[in-house]
Each structure stands twice: as C-alpha cells, then as structure tokens.
Amino acid sequence: MTNMRALIGGSGAPQLVEVPVPEAGPLQVRIKVSAAGVNPFDLAVAAGTLAQYGVARQLDSYGLGFDVAGTVDQVGAGAAFEVGDEVIGLAARLELPVKAQADYVVLDASAVARAPRGVPAAEAATIPLNGLTAWQALDRAGLSQGQALLVTGAAGAVGGYLVELAALRGLRVVAVAGPGDEELVRGLGAEWFVPRSADLAASVRALVAGGVDACVDAAVIGLGALDAVRDGGTFVSLTPGVSLVPLRGTDVTSVFFRADAAQLAELARLVETGRLMLRVADTYPLEKAADAHARLASGGLRGRLVLVP
C-alpha cells in the first residue's frame, strides 16, 4: 500500500486525487477513515477563500475534511492508542495538504479520542468539529447555572449541540430557528423558542427581561442578536472575520475550534449515555463529494452530510 485517495480544494470544487499514504510520527496515529463529515467550513476551504478570512495563507490547494471516525492502523511512538482502536478525531489545522476526507489520515494523538461504543461511524463522524465548537463557545460565554443563553441557528448541527450542551449545564436557552423547528429545538432542551422571522431583540427581551446573559451566534445574525444581549453580557461569534462593536459594555468575542482530546472524550461519553443526539442527513462516497458540497450549499439540512470512503 503506497498510495490512497484524498480530497483537496482551493479552486472552487473538491477534487479527488491520488497521494502517498501518510506515516504516523511520534505522538501521532494513522486512522483508516470509515467516515468524514462535511461542514460549511469545507465549502470555504474548497472555494479557496481562507486567505480572505485571514485564517490561512493563499495556497494552490488545501486538504479537505475536519471530522473523522475510523480505526487506528498505525501508532507513532508515545501515542496512547493501539492498532484496532475505534476513534474519532479533529483535523484542525487549515493548511495541511491532506486531511480527513481521504482513505487515511494522520492526526496528533491529542486530537483523537475513542469513539462512542455502539455508534455507527457515519454518526460518530459528526461529533468532533461541531461538538467541540459548541463546547468551547459555551466555555467562552462563561455562564452559570440558571443564566439565559440565546442560540441562533439552533436547529443546525452546531446549534443543536449548543442547545443540548447548554441545557446539560443548567442554562436557560432561547432558541432561534425556522418556524417548523420549534418541536426539534424544544426537544433538545430549549426553554423558549423564537422564529427567525421575528424581531429578534424585541422577542427575546419579551421573554427575558433586560436581555439574555449571552448569545452564541451560530447563524451569523450579528447586530440583531447582539441587541438581544443585556448590557455587559457576552456575544460569541463562530465565524472568522465577523467583528462587532462591543456596544453597551458587552464582551464581543469569537471562537475558532481547536482539537481537545479530553473534551472529545466527554462528548463521546455523552453520546454513549444518550444525552447528546447525533444527526446524519445523508452519506456519499468520496467520488461524490462535489454533490455533497452542492447539497450543503443549497441549505435547509437538518444534520450533517458524511463521506464514506
């Protein structure tokens, strides 16, 4: 085995190429990919717009794929895994030439955790990027039990995790989503629901006097969501390049996902115990990645698309 298939982007659409199979170095593992999630950020990578966001240099191509579920097939020196371990991981670096949407991927062991037992790989592959983003955004919001959190895009993949994890932390969640998503987001743990067509700030302040303590703006609403936050509250953006003025003494910040094996292991535990819902919209083979990208770009999905090598 010397070569493998991998997806690269940077010129507008994903391209399937043949590249050498990577080797695991010290404190790394090589994973035989069973499933790899497709995220909105993959569309930006494929389009070659990372440099415009100021998060990567302008390169001819970039490896595609952040989420992986699969089986460890090579262990580097010092990595605390064994060949045959079922794992999930996050390929967080943006400029790697080959990433998770491939037959094999090499990751630092610090970006990998054992997969939730009894969960199909396609479902497990939806955990890392979205789950870690939600976890880290909630940490940054810094709320205590009983405080109020606004989540925009609450029916989406990241938004759904935000609602569930916030409810597990004892937060009172105001969920913003499409009018047909109320039952879904309430089932995830939202106490209040606001349709995205409503006057957001007015609707939220009618539910929570003075405004919510924090907002995680997964839907990139911006100022309309910031206006729903109380004076001195916290506004967390998940989109690179989005910068708002910290009006009324608010703490305006952004969170960009990072790999964290301990957090990933805790997310897997929550899945195993039935406290975190996994949603797969559909699966595609690697050679149909362009179809998956087009479907994601068209919007309206509830759950993640997943590539299955």
C-alpha positions in Angstrom: 0.0 0.0 0.0 1.8 3.2 -1.2 -1.0 5.5 -2.5 -4.5 6.5 -1.4 -7.4 8.7 -2.5 -7.8 12.1 -0.9 -10.0 15.2 -1.5 -8.4 18.6 -2.0 -9.9 22.0 -2.5 -8.9 25.6 -3.3 -10.0 26.1 -6.8 -13.8 26.1 -6.3 -14.8 22.5 -6.1 -13.5 19.4 -4.3 -11.1 17.2 -6.4 -10.3 13.6 -5.8 -6.5 12.9 -6.2 -4.1 10.1 -5.5 -1.4 10.8 -2.9 1.1 8.8 -0.9 -0.3 7.1 2.3 0.9 9.2 5.2 3.1 7.8 8.1 2.4 8.4 11.8 5.2 10.2 13.6 5.9 10.4 17.3 2.7 11.1 19.4 0.6 10.6 16.3 -1.8 7.9 15.0 -2.8 7.0 11.5 -6.5 6.4 11.1 -8.1 4.3 8.4 -11.1 6.5 7.6 -14.6 5.0 8.0 -16.5 8.3 7.7 -15.7 12.0 7.4 -18.1 14.8 8.0 -18.8 17.6 5.5 -19.1 21.1 7.2 -19.9 24.5 5.9 -16.2 25.5 6.5 -15.3 22.8 4.0 -17.1 24.9 1.4 -14.9 27.8 2.2 -11.7 25.6 2.0 -12.8 24.2 -1.3 -13.6 27.7 -2.7 -10.1 28.9 -1.8 -11.4 31.8 0.3 -9.5 31.0 3.5 -7.0 33.8 2.9 -9.8 36.3 2.6 -10.9 35.5 6.2 -7.3 35.9 7.3 -7.0 32.3 8.7 -4.7 30.8 6.2 -2.1 31.7 3.5 -3.1 31.7 -0.1 -2.1 28.2 -1.4 -2.7 26.3 -4.6 -4.6 23.6 -2.7 -5.7 22.5 0.8 -6.7 19.2 2.2 -10.4 18.8 2.9 -12.1 17.4 5.9 -12.1 18.2 9.6 -14.1 15.4 11.1 -13.1 11.7 11.1 -14.3 8.4 12.5 -12.3 5.3 11.8 -9.8 2.7 13.0 -6.3 3.2 14.2 -4.0 1.3 11.9 -0.6 2.7 12.8 0.7 4.1 16.2 3.6 6.5 16.5 6.0 6.4 19.4 4.4 7.6 22.6 0.8 7.7 21.4 -1.6 6.1 23.9 -3.6 4.1 21.3 -3.4 0.6 19.9 -3.9 -0.7 16.4 -7.6 -1.5 16.0 -8.9 1.2 18.3 -12.1 2.8 17.0 -11.6 6.5 17.3 -12.9 10.0 16.4 -10.7 13.0 15.7 -10.4 16.5 14.5 -8.0 17.7 11.8 -8.0 21.3 13.0 -5.0 22.7 11.0 -6.1 24.5 7.9 -3.1 24.3 5.6 -2.4 20.6 5.6 -2.2 19.1 2.1 -4.3 16.1 3.1 -6.9 15.9 5.8 -9.8 13.7 6.9 -11.7 13.3 3.6 -9.3 10.6 2.5 -8.7 6.9 2.8 -6.3 7.5 5.6 -5.4 10.5 7.8 -2.6 11.1 10.4 -3.5 13.1 13.5 -1.8 14.1 16.7 -2.9 11.8 19.5 -4.0 15.0 21.3 -6.7 15.5 18.7 -8.2 11.9 19.0 -10.5 10.1 21.4 -12.0 6.7 21.5 -15.3 6.6 19.5 -18.6 6.2 21.4 -19.4 2.5 21.6 -22.2 1.1 19.6 -22.5 4.2 17.4 -22.1 3.8 13.6 -19.1 5.6 12.1 -21.2 7.9 10.0 -22.9 9.2 13.1 -19.7 9.4 15.2 -18.0 11.5 12.5 -20.5 14.3 13.1 -19.2 14.9 16.6 -15.7 16.5 16.5 -15.9 19.8 14.7 -19.5 20.8 15.7 -19.3 19.3 19.2 -16.0 20.9 20.1 -17.1 24.2 18.6 -20.3 24.2 20.8 -18.4 23.1 23.9 -15.7 25.8 23.5 -18.2 28.5 22.7 -20.2 27.7 25.9 -16.9 27.8 27.9 -16.2 31.2 26.4 -19.7 32.5 27.2 -18.9 31.7 30.8 -22.4 31.4 32.1 -23.5 29.9 35.4 -26.4 27.6 36.0 -29.8 29.4 35.6 -28.5 32.1 33.4 -30.0 32.7 30.0 -28.3 31.9 26.6 -29.5 32.9 23.2 -28.6 30.4 20.4 -29.2 31.4 16.8 -29.3 28.7 14.1 -30.5 26.3 16.9 -31.7 23.6 14.5 -28.4 23.4 12.7 -25.6 20.9 13.5 -23.6 23.3 15.7 -26.7 25.0 17.1 -28.3 21.7 18.1 -25.2 20.8 20.1 -25.2 24.2 21.7 -28.8 23.8 22.9 -28.2 20.3 24.2 -24.9 21.1 26.0 -26.2 24.4 27.4 -29.3 22.6 28.8 -27.0 19.9 30.4 -25.1 22.8 32.1 -28.3 24.1 33.6 -28.6 27.1 31.3 -32.0 28.5 30.2 -31.9 28.5 26.4 -33.7 30.8 24.0 -33.5 29.0 20.6 -33.8 30.8 17.2 -34.7 28.6 14.2 -37.2 28.2 11.4 -40.9 28.1 12.4 -41.0 24.3 11.6 -38.2 23.6 14.0 -39.8 24.5 17.3 -40.6 20.9 18.4 -37.0 19.9 17.5 -35.2 22.6 19.5 -37.5 22.3 22.5 -36.8 18.5 22.4 -33.1 19.4 22.5 -33.6 21.4 25.7 -34.6 24.9 24.7 -36.9 26.6 27.2 -38.0 29.3 24.8 -38.4 29.5 21.0 -38.2 32.5 18.7 -38.8 32.0 14.9 -36.0 33.5 12.9 -38.5 35.8 11.0 -39.4 37.6 14.2 -38.0 40.9 15.5 -35.2 39.1 17.4 -34.2 41.6 20.1 -37.8 42.6 20.9 -38.9 38.9 21.0 -36.0 37.8 23.2 -36.4 40.8 25.6 -40.1 40.0 25.9 -39.1 36.5 27.2 -36.1 37.5 29.3 -36.4 40.9 30.9 -33.3 43.1 30.2 -32.0 40.6 27.6 -30.1 37.3 27.7 -26.8 37.0 29.6 -25.0 35.7 26.5 -25.5 34.8 22.8 -23.7 32.3 20.7 -24.5 33.4 17.1 -24.3 30.2 15.1 -26.4 31.7 12.3 -24.3 34.8 11.8 -27.1 37.2 12.6 -24.8 39.8 14.0 -26.2 43.1 15.4 -29.7 41.9 15.7 -28.6 39.1 18.0 -26.2 41.4 19.9 -29.2 43.7 20.6 -30.9 40.8 22.5 -27.9 40.6 24.9 -28.1 42.5 28.2 -25.7 45.4 29.0 -22.4 43.9 30.0 -23.3 40.4 28.6 -21.3 38.2 26.2 -21.6 37.8 22.5 -19.8 34.9 20.9 -19.3 34.7 17.1 -18.3 31.4 15.4 -17.4 33.0 12.0 -13.9 34.2 11.1 -13.8 37.8 10.1 -17.0 38.8 11.8 -16.3 41.7 14.2 -18.9 43.7 16.0 -18.5 46.8 18.2 -18.9 45.8 21.8 -22.0 48.0 22.3 -23.3 48.7 25.8 -20.3 47.2 27.5 -20.8 43.8 26.0 -17.9 41.3 25.7 -17.8 40.6 22.0 -15.5 37.7 21.0 -15.1 34.9 18.5 -14.4 31.2 19.0 -12.5 29.2 16.4 -12.5 25.4 17.1 -9.4 23.7 18.5 -8.6 20.0 19.0 -9.0 18.8 22.6 -8.9 15.1 23.3 -10.4 15.4 26.8 -13.4 17.4 25.6 -13.8 15.0 22.6 -13.8 12.0 25.0 -16.5 13.7 27.2 -18.7 14.3 24.1 -18.3 10.7 23.2 -19.4 9.7 26.7 -22.5 11.9 26.4 -23.4 10.2 23.1 -22.9 6.8 24.7 -25.2 7.6 27.6 -27.9 9.0 25.2 -27.6 12.6 26.3 -26.4 14.0 23.0 -28.2 13.5 19.7 -26.4 12.7 16.5 -28.0 13.6 13.2 -26.9 12.4 9.8 -28.7 13.9 6.8 -27.1 11.6 4.2 -24.0 9.8 3.2 -21.9 10.0 0.0 -18.8 8.2 -1.4 -15.6 10.2 -1.8 -16.1 10.4 -5.5 -19.4 12.2 -5.0 -18.0 14.9 -2.7 -19.0 17.6 -5.2 -22.6 16.5 -4.9 -22.4 16.7 -1.1 -20.9 20.2 -1.3 -23.7 21.3 -3.6 -26.4 19.9 -1.4 -24.8 21.5 1.7 -24.6 24.9 -0.1 -28.3 24.7 -1.0 -29.2 25.0 2.7 -32.0 23.6 4.7 -30.3 20.4 6.0 -31.0 19.1 9.5 -27.9 17.1 10.4 -24.6 16.6 8.7 -23.6 15.1 5.3 -20.9 12.5 5.7 -18.5 11.0 3.2 -17.8 7.3 3.5 -14.7 6.0 1.7 
